[in-house]
Every structure is written in structure tokens, then in C-alpha cells.
């Protein structure tokens, strides 16, 4: 048994959307799922007869008889049958309602634990509105992915795990260096709390907890876990995160420098480089930020790019500095001064923007680029500061 307990580092602030989603799912369970699960269905309800028919057609005949099936059903089973998503009888509204229904307390608790651990980092990176949009969209994608492999199923699909798997896909791309605390219970051989890199934990979740069972269970009726939904949601979040890129700041035209003079593009690189060499950083920044993100690609040589970013950072133009550092990493991801770019971006996010979780990703990357001793010391100091926080 492997149970995640938490992750580190975490962003500052309160993840209101994550907490709101947890509250809504919990409220649905307490005020709908739990009360209805304690009530027997009306024997004359047409929906009961339809559900029993579906169960008898789906489940092996040697395991159940009709009287046994009816005795085990509750009013909540009929509610799920009506509001869950059924691939054989798809209803558009059920794509959303099914995300907030769960098969029981254990199902709810497991999903909310995952959302609580991984959701805050992704919400902080995307922002509340885009995060909620991504959550719902990947949840829908998860359901449709599952449906594509089970078109004839009349059994309802419920649970937030598809949408939460989408959150995990975002996390896998954007927070590869985060650490996950796991409780490992392999009685009687090993029982302890360990810490592993996020990509190891999430890679195991995708490959061994979902992909392998999904392949093994193909063609088997009456499965209780929608592995296809987990895989579809994860792939949806993964693809969205890679499409969006590592950061939105690369695509930003910083407001503070839009009023600078227009410079002909063919000669701008030379002129901006001369401004930087002459110490005219304010003029250089104004010319640089007049460019569109695509025009700025490989616009400056690595040394000039880092010099401009460092000047902006030291002169408290934090967001502008982050744009320059991130564009440097876009243009020269493994090239000259990439360690310095990661360091600069990390220090801006840590010391000025209050984004320790995002800063951590950059500071860890510094050590993969053969940094100079001074750069290594600054990155280590920043990581120690994050640990203390």
C-alpha cells in the first residue's frame, strides 16, 4: 500500500478553488450520497427495474439473481444511475454531475486527499479561473476517453478522479522537482514514511496503478475502477501543460516597458546589445519589450540576455526580469548561462514574487547545468531558505 501524505515545497496563499472543490464534493456526499444510501428504493420505481435489468445483463449470471440485486440496492444507487455518466446512454449534463458523485466514503476520501496534496501548486500556477476551467475540462476529457473504450456500457461512471488525474498531469510537467511524502505499508517487510521525486510517484501512478490494470482488464465486465478515466484525465492535463509551456511569462509583453521607442527589428538586436554594453539598461529594456514574444526569440546573445535580466532583478523590476530569464531558457535551454538564467528566475520568484514552489523548480535545475561555484552557492542558499519556510 502506498499512500501520499503531502508534497513540498508549496506556494503561499490559500488555494480557494481547491478548497472549494473539496467542500462541494464533501457536501454532496454528506447531504445527498449518505442520506440516500440509507434509504431503500421504491419497489415500483421504473428506474429500479431498468437498473436491475442493466446489472443482470452486465454482471456474470452465475454470481447474482434478481432478488439478491434488489435487496442490495439503495436510493443512492438509483440517483447515481440517473445522474452518473452512462456511455451507452450519454447525457451532456452528466459529464459534470458525475464528477461530484462518489461510490462511498473511501472513494471520496482518496480523491480529496489527492486533490488537497496536488491541487494548490497547480492552482497557483494557472490562477483560480483557468485552474477551475482546466479541472472541469480534463474531467470531461477523462470521461470521454473512458467512454471510447467502453461504448456499450450502461453502468454509470462517477467520481472526481478523472479531473484530479488531470491536475496530476499538470503537476507532472510543471513541478518535476517537488518531493512527495509517502506512507509505504508492505507488511511485514517495510512500513515507513519515505520521500520521492514527484515524477517518480506520478509516473508509478500512471503506469502501474492505471495503465497496466487498464490493459489487463480490457474485455472484462463489471469492473469497479475506471482506469481509462484516470489515464484520459492525466493525459489531458499532461498535454495542456506542455502546450501552455513552462510559464506564461514567456508570452508576456511587460506593461512597464511598452512605451519605449520602436526599433527596426533587423537592427534592434545590435542596438540593444550596444545599449547593454554601454550600461543603458533602461533604454535597452524599453526596446526589448516593444517586441512581441515571437520577435524576441534568440533576439539577444546569452550574455546580453542575462545581463539585462540581472539589471531588471537588481532594480526591482521583478516581473520584467522573470520574462527575460524565462525567454532565455526558451531560447537556450541547454546552452550558455542556462544555470544563471535558472538562478535568476528562481531568486525573483523566491525573494520578490513570493512563489517558493515555482522558485524551487528553477533552483534545482541550476545544478544540472554545471554552474560556477558562486552560482551554485546562491542556488543552495535559496533552496535552504525554501526549506526553512
N, C-alpha and C positions, 0 to 999 in steps of 0.2 A: 504494500500500500504506500502510495506517495501522496502527501497532502501539502499543498503550498500554504505557507503561513504569512508571507509578506515579501516585499521587494525593497530594494534600495539602490540609489537614492530616490527620494520622492520630491515632487515640486512643492513650492509653497502655495498657500491659499487653500480654499475649500472647493473641492470638485462638486459643485452644486448639482450638475446634471447626473453624475454618477450616483450621488446620494439620493437624488430624486427618483431615478430608475429603481434603485433598491427599495425605496419607500413604496413606490407604486406596486412593484411585484409582491412585496410583503403584504400590502393592504389587500390586494386581490386574493391572496391566499387566506388571510385572516377573515375577510368579510364575504368571500364567495366560495372559494375552494373548500375550506374547512367546514363551514356550516352545511353546505350541500353534500359533503362526503358522509355526513352523519344521518342523512335522510334517505329512506328507501324510495325508489321511483314509483310513480303511479303505474299500476299494472295495466291500465287502459290507455296509457300514453302511446300514440302511434310511433313516436320516436324510439321508444323502448323496443318495440317489435323490430323496427328497422335495424337498430344497433345489434340486437341479438342475432338477427339474420346475418349481418356483416361478420360478427365474431365467429359464428358457426361455419361460415364459408371460408374464413381466413385461417382459423386455428385448426390444428390436426383433429380429425373426428374422434380418434381414439382417446383423446385427453379430456374432452368435455361433452356434456349433454346439455340440452337446452335448460332444464330445470336448475342445474348447477350454475350455469352462467347467470341466470336471472337472480338467483339468491346472492350472488357476489357483487351485483351492481348497486351503485348509489345514484342519487340525483346528479351528483357532480360528474359521473361518467357520461350521462346524457348531455350535460352542459358542455363538456369537452367535445363530445361527438358533434354538437351543434355549432360550437364556436372555434374548435380547432381546425387546422387546415387539412383537408382530405384530398389527396392527389386525384382520386377518381371523380370527385365532385368539387372542384376548386371554386372557392368564393373569394373575391378580391379582399374583402374586409377581414377575412380570416387570416390573411397574410400578416396583419397587425395584431389582431386579438390573440392569435395563438402564441405570440411572443410573451404574453403576460400570464399565461396559464401554465401550471406545473402539475406533475403527476403525484406529488406528495411533498412532505416537508424536506426529506433528504434531497430530492431533486431541486427544490428551491434553494436550500442552504448551500449546496455545492455551487450552483450558478452564481448566487450572490457573493460568495467568497471569492470566486474568480473575478467578478466584476469589481469588487472592492479593492482587490490587490492590483489589478492591471489598469483599471479604468482611469485613475487620476492622472497618470502620466500622459495617456493618450488625449484625455480631455484638455489638459494644459497645453499640449502641442497644437491641437486642432482648434481650440476655442469652443465655448459651450454650444453655439448654434451648429457649427459644422460637425462637432462631435455627436450631437443628437441625430443629425441627418445621417452620418456615417453608421451609427448604431442601428438605426431603423433600416437603412438601405442594405447593409450587409446581412441583417436578419432576414430580409425579404430574399436576398440572393441565396442565402443558406437554404431556405425552404424550397426555392425553385430548383436549386442544384439537387437536393434530395429527391424532389418530385421527378426529375429527369430520369432517375434510376429506379423509380417505383411508381410509374404512371398508373398502374391498375389498383393501387392500394386504396381501400375505402376506410382504413383506420386513421384517426386524427393524429396530426403531428402537433405537439405543444412544447413550450419551453423557451427560455431566453438563451439557451446555449448556442444557437446559431449566430445570434447577434453578438454574444460575448466572444465567440470564436473570431468574429470579425475584429473585435478590439484586440485580441491576441495577435492577429495578423499585423495590425498597425504596430503593436508593441515589438514584434519580432524585427521589423525593419528599422524602427526609429530608436530603440533602446537596446541595442545588442550587447552593451557592456554592463547593463544593470545586473544585479545579483538577486537571485530568488532563494529565500529560505524555505527548505522542505523538511517536513517530518517524514522520515523513512521508517516504516514499520514492516520488517521482514522477520517476524517471529519464527524461531527463536534465535535467528542468526544475527540480525542487526536491527537496532532500534535507537535512532538518534536524530537530531536536527542537523542538517548539513546545508551548505550554501553553494549554489552552482550558477554559472552564467545563464542569463535569460534565454539565449538561443539554444542552449543545450536542453533546458527544461521544456521550452515550447516546441523544439524540434521533436523531442520524445513524445510530447502530447499529440502532435500531428501524425507522426509516423507509426508509433506503437500503440497509442491509445485510440486512434481513429482509422488511419489508412489501412493498417493490417486487419483489424476486425471488419472493416467495411468490405475488403476483398474476400475475406473468408465467409462472411455472412450473405453474400450475394446469392439470391435464389431461395433463401430460407424464409419461410413465412413467420409472421408474428414476432419479429424482433422488437426488443424493448428500447433500444438506443438508436437514435437517428444519426449514425456515423456520417452519412452523406451530408447532413445539415452542418455538422461540425466542420467537415472538410470544406464545404462550399463557403461557409462564413469566413473561415481562416484565409482561404484563397482570395476572397473578396477584399478583406482588409489588407492582405499582402499586396495585391495588385494596386489598390487605391493608394497605399503608402508609397509604393515605388513610382507610380505615375505622378503623385504630388511632389516627389522629390524629398530630400532630407530636411528641407526647411523652406518656408515661404519667403524668407528674407532675400533669397537669391533673386526673386522676381519683383522685389520692391524698388520703386524709384523714390528715394527718400525725400520726404516733404521739405526738410530743411535746406535742400540744395537744388530745388527745382528752378530757382530764379537766376541761376548763373547764365553767362553768355553762351550762345550757341556756337559750337566749334565744328567746322567741316570734319566729317568722320575720317576722311583719308589722312588728314594731318593731325587729328586730335591726339592720337597716341603719342606722337613725337612731342607735341606741345605740352601735354600733361606730364610726360616724363621729364621734360625740361623744367617745368614748374616745381615738380617734386625735388629734382636735383638742386634747384635754387632755393629750396625751403619755402616756396609759395604754396603751402599746403591748402589753404582756404580756397585759393583760385583753382587749384587742381581738383579739389573735391567738387566745386561747383561745375566744372567742365565734365567731370566724371559722371555725376548724377544727372546730367542733361541727357545722357544716353539711355536708350531702352535696355532692358536686361539682355536681349539678344545681341545688341550692338556692343555691349561690354565684354562679350566672350573673347578671352585671350587678348583683351584690349591693352593691358599693361603687362610688362615683364614681371616675373615673380618678385624681384627685389623691390620694384616700384610699388607693386600691389601691397606688399607687407608694410612698406614704409608709410603708405597712405593710411592703411588700416591702423597702424600703431599710433600715428598722429591723431587720428579721429578718436581712438580709445583714450589716449592720454589727455585729450582736450574735452572729454566728457560728451562726445558725440557717439554714445554707445550704440544706438540702433544703426547709424550710418556705418560705424566700424564693423558691426556684425555683417552687414551686407557685403562689405569689401572682402572680409575674411571668407565668407561663405562662397562668394563668387571665385575667389582664388582657389578654393577647394574644388569647385565645379570645374575650373579650367585646368588645374594642375593637381589632381587628386593624389598622385603618387610622385609628383615632380618636386622641383626645388622648393625649399622653405615650406613644405606642407606641414611639418611639425610646428613651425612658427605660426602658421595660419590656424591650426587646431588650438594652439595655446592661446592666441589672441581671442578667438571666438569663445573659448571656454572661460577665460577671465572676464570678458564682457558679460557673459550670461551669469556668471557667479557673483561678481562684485557690484555690478550696476543694474542688471535687469532682474536679479532675484530669481534665476532659473537654475538651481543647482542640479536638477536631474538632467537637463539638456547639457549643462556645462560638463558634467561627468563624462558624457559620451565623447566630447572633444578632448578632454584632458587625458583620458585613457588612450585615445588614438595617438597622442603625441609620442608614446613610447614605441609605436610600431614604425616610426619613420626616422630612426637613427638620429635623435635630437642631439644638439650641442649640450654640454654639461649645464650651462645656465638655463637653457630651455627645459631640460629635464628637472632641474631643481624647482623651477617655478610651477611646473605641472604637478610635481609631487606635493608641493606646498598647497596648491589649490585642492587636490584630492584629499589631503589631510583636513583641510578646512571643511570640506563637504562632510567628511566622516564625523567631525566634531559637531556639526549642526544636526 
